Amino acid sequence: MSTARDKIREKLFPVEVTDVQHYTDRLFTLRTTRPGTFRFEAGEFTMLGLDTGQEVIQRAYSMTNATYDEELSFLSIKVQDGAFTSRLQYVEAGQELLVGKKPTGTLTIDAVAPGRNLYLFSTGTGIAPFMSLIQEPEIYNRYERIVLNHTCRLQAELVYDQYLRAGIHEHPLVGEEAAAQLLYYPTVTREDYYRTGRVTGHLEDGSLWGELGLDKLDPEQDRAMVCGGPDMLETLVDELKSRGFDPGDRGEAGGYAIEKAFVG
């Protein structure tokens, strides 16, 4: 007779952890093998599961890897008293994890209309879906520029900093396009850095596009995606709406998109 644990496992693929990298006492990345039948669209998320022997604990995670990569990769926070990440942070290469069989999400490329510039606004681990999106060739065909903003508390939490500055330019599939079209705009809120403060401040005073040499944000031509904490998301959505941007969703492209599954 199947148990509740068995029924949950039926909805998940067993995968093997191949690599774990710890960046700070709050952030780490991990890679796993990829089941042959696992398919997803850039920007989607799935469930990551841990089998404790008594139960399967699950949390939603966006894939940071490209849709065509042979492995899966994820970015995670560490919550010391959290039911999931308090265990996940100690996972090592060779151990088993579980990955949901049915990825989903609303931060896919068809949620926003083609246009001039695409702004990707993220805080903390909210950068995860955008790391997958910027490795898709189609995104460079749809927009003249892709502006990736990553706002973190500390410089050490900008875990993809070197990759976004130079590493992606060596990407075998999109390196040339990224070098010409991808603009990286990091900012830090709790320590000295060459660019500080929340990105909303950089929007309000126009320094965001001013520093990058772009024209002012225009709802008729530009598009945006937002992923981050609830306060940041609410503030940025209000800012975009006040500038005339309309929401989009999968199959109904609009001026901006957010991950609806994590809201509310």
ABEGO torsion letter per residue (X at the ends): XBBAAAAAAAABBBBBBABBBBABAABBBBBBBBBAABBBBBGBBBBBBBBAGABBBBBBBBBABBAABABBBBBBBBBAABAAAAAAAABBBGBBBBBBABBBEAABAAABBBBABBBBBBBEAAAAAAAAAAABAAAAAABABBBBBBBBABAAABAAAAAAAAAAAABAAAAAAAAAABBBBBBBAABBBABBEBAAAAAAAGAAAAAAGBBBBBAAABBBBBBEBAAAAAAAAAAAAAAGBBBBBBGBBBABBBBAAABX
